[in-house]
Every structure is written in C-alpha cells, then in structure tokens.
Amino acid sequence: MNNFEPMSVAELNLRIDKSEEDFKNGRYKTSKELLERFKDKE
C-alpha cells in the first residue's frame, strides 16, 4: 500500500530554500562522494 501524499507548494519552496542555504554553506555531497558511499551496497 502506498501512503504517498504530494507536498504542497509551500513545502517545496521551504525545501528549495534549505537546499540553497546548505549549498551556500558547503553542506552538500558531490556525485563522486555519493557513488563511493553507496557502491558496496549493490
């Protein structure tokens, strides 16, 4: 059973704002870092 509920426009905007703030403050992972982290989980 899927309990998925779409987020509101307000929630989406909050997530975008947080992501932009995180990026500005260096709180992000590169694609390479993510691939390294998950490569052994296959």
N, C-alpha and C positions, 0 to 999 in steps of 0.2 A: 504494500500500500504506500502511496506517495503522499506525503503531507506537505508538499511544496506549495508555498504561497509567494507570489511575486512581491518584491519590495516596492515601497512607494517611491515616488519621485523625490520626496524629501530624504528618505533613507539613502537612495542612490547618491544624491548630492552630498550628504554627510560622508559617505564612503569615499567619494572622489576627493573631497576636501582633505580628509585624513590621509589618503594616499599621496596627494600632492605635498602635504606637510611632511610626511615621512620621507619622501624622496628628497625634499629640500634639506632635511636634517640628516641625510645619509643613512636612513633606516630602510634599506632595501637589499635584496639579493640579486646578483646577476644571474643570467641564464646558466652560465658555467657553474656557479655555486649550487644552483638548484639541481642541475644534472648530476653533479658529484654527490650531492646528498642522497639522491634517490636511485642512483644507478644500480646499487646492490639489492634493491627491493623488488626486482622483477621475478 
